[in-house]
Amino acid sequence: MKRRFVLAVLLILVVCIIVFEPFRGAPPNPEVEAQGKDVPTVQGSYCWDSLLRSQCGDKIYRNGLDMAKEQKPISVSAGSVVSVELSGNPEQVKLIQWDDQEKESTITLKDDQFKAPTSPGVYAYELQSRWKQGDGQFGFSLKVQ
């Protein structure tokens, strides 16, 4: 009986750690998907407060254009839907797009989605997010055909 109680308590603790992530040391990575393909992201600078530690990580990237250079762009069709999901219930999310001329524009996410540009080219994106625990910046790129 005592052994079952101990196992039950351990199981509850493991579930709490997985669900609530109180020991996370950085913001959660976004899940970006376009046309059924996962789009890799690069983490930029962040500050994060967790149960056991608080830390900031300053990266050398100036913006999403620099971050996107780290990844090979994922090819997508013009105007296709791109899904951007962030766990942990972010309080604020901002998405900035750069084209190959380095022109910057803010993109509006609707229901965690946006449409890829209609003009062919390589586009870099910077995702700036803020949670109760801190903030983070992520970059990714798309090649529109």
C-alpha positions as CSV (number, residue, x, y, z in Angstrom):
1,M,0.0,0.0,0.0
2,K,2.8,2.4,1.0
3,R,4.7,1.6,-2.2
4,R,1.6,2.4,-4.4
5,F,1.2,5.7,-2.6
6,V,4.9,6.6,-3.3
7,L,4.5,5.6,-7.0
8,A,1.3,7.6,-7.3
9,V,3.0,10.7,-5.9
10,L,6.0,10.3,-8.2
11,L,3.7,9.9,-11.2
12,I,1.8,13.1,-10.3
13,L,5.1,15.0,-9.9
14,V,6.3,13.8,-13.3
15,V,3.0,14.8,-15.0
16,C,3.2,18.3,-13.3
17,I,6.7,18.8,-14.5
18,I,5.8,17.8,-18.1
19,V,2.6,19.9,-18.2
20,F,3.6,23.0,-16.3
21,E,7.4,23.0,-17.2
22,P,8.4,24.9,-14.0
23,F,12.1,24.2,-14.7
24,R,12.3,25.5,-18.3
25,G,15.3,27.7,-18.7
26,A,14.2,29.4,-21.9
27,P,11.0,30.3,-23.8
28,P,9.3,27.4,-25.6
29,N,10.2,27.1,-29.3
30,P,7.5,27.9,-31.8
31,E,6.1,25.2,-34.0
32,V,6.0,26.6,-37.5
33,E,4.4,24.6,-40.3
34,A,3.8,25.3,-44.0
35,Q,2.1,23.0,-46.5
36,G,2.6,20.0,-44.1
37,K,6.3,20.7,-43.7
38,D,8.0,21.7,-40.4
39,V,9.8,25.0,-40.7
40,P,13.0,25.0,-38.5
41,T,13.4,28.0,-36.2
42,V,16.5,29.7,-34.7
43,Q,16.3,31.1,-31.2
44,G,17.4,34.6,-30.7
45,S,17.8,36.6,-27.5
46,Y,15.6,35.9,-24.5
47,C,15.0,36.4,-20.8
48,W,13.1,33.8,-18.8
49,D,12.1,33.3,-15.2
50,S,11.5,29.7,-14.0
51,L,11.0,28.1,-10.7
52,L,14.7,27.5,-10.0
53,R,16.5,30.1,-12.1
54,S,16.2,33.2,-14.1
55,Q,18.4,33.9,-17.1
56,C,18.9,35.9,-20.2
57,G,20.6,34.8,-23.3
58,D,21.9,37.5,-25.6
59,K,22.5,36.3,-29.2
60,I,24.6,38.1,-31.8
61,Y,21.7,38.4,-34.2
62,R,20.6,42.0,-35.0
63,N,17.2,40.9,-36.3
64,G,15.2,38.1,-37.9
65,L,17.2,38.6,-41.1
66,D,20.4,37.6,-39.3
67,M,18.7,34.7,-37.6
68,A,17.2,33.3,-40.8
69,K,20.6,33.1,-42.4
70,E,21.3,30.1,-40.0
71,Q,18.6,28.0,-41.7
72,K,18.0,26.8,-45.2
73,P,14.6,28.2,-46.3
74,I,11.7,25.9,-46.7
75,S,10.0,26.0,-50.1
76,V,6.3,26.9,-50.2
77,S,3.8,27.9,-52.8
78,A,2.8,31.6,-53.1
79,G,-0.1,32.5,-50.8
80,S,0.1,29.2,-48.9
81,V,-1.0,29.2,-45.2
82,V,1.8,29.2,-42.6
83,S,0.9,28.1,-39.1
84,V,2.8,29.5,-36.1
85,E,2.0,27.9,-32.7
86,L,3.5,29.0,-29.4
87,S,2.9,27.0,-26.2
88,G,2.5,28.5,-22.8
89,N,-0.2,31.1,-23.6
90,P,1.9,34.1,-24.8
91,E,0.6,37.5,-23.8
92,Q,2.0,39.2,-26.9
93,V,3.2,38.0,-30.3
94,K,4.7,40.1,-33.1
95,L,5.8,38.8,-36.5
96,I,8.1,40.8,-38.8
97,Q,8.9,39.9,-42.4
98,W,11.9,40.8,-44.5
99,D,12.1,40.3,-48.3
100,D,15.3,39.8,-50.2
101,Q,15.7,43.6,-50.6
102,E,15.8,43.8,-46.7
103,K,12.5,45.6,-46.6
104,E,10.7,45.1,-43.3
105,S,7.0,44.8,-42.7
106,T,4.8,43.6,-39.8
107,I,2.6,40.6,-40.5
108,T,-0.7,40.1,-38.7
109,L,-1.3,36.6,-37.3
110,K,-4.9,35.5,-37.4
111,D,-5.7,32.3,-35.5
112,D,-2.0,31.6,-35.3
113,Q,-1.7,31.7,-39.1
114,F,-0.6,34.0,-41.9
115,K,-0.4,33.6,-45.7
116,A,3.0,33.4,-47.5
117,P,3.7,36.3,-49.9
118,T,2.4,36.0,-53.4
119,S,5.7,37.2,-55.0
120,P,8.5,34.6,-55.4
121,G,11.6,35.1,-53.4
122,V,13.2,34.3,-50.0
123,Y,11.6,35.8,-47.0
124,A,13.0,36.0,-43.4
125,Y,10.7,36.2,-40.4
126,E,11.3,37.3,-36.8
127,L,8.9,36.2,-34.2
128,Q,8.9,38.3,-31.0
129,S,6.9,36.8,-28.1
130,R,6.2,37.8,-24.5
131,W,4.9,35.5,-21.8
132,K,4.3,36.1,-18.1
133,Q,7.7,34.3,-17.4
134,G,9.7,36.4,-20.0
135,D,10.2,37.0,-23.6
136,G,11.9,35.4,-26.6
137,Q,12.8,36.0,-30.2
138,F,12.9,33.4,-33.0
139,G,13.7,33.4,-36.7
140,F,12.8,31.3,-39.7
141,S,12.8,31.6,-43.5
142,L,10.6,30.6,-46.4
143,K,11.3,30.4,-50.1
144,V,8.2,31.3,-52.0
145,Q,7.9,29.8,-55.5
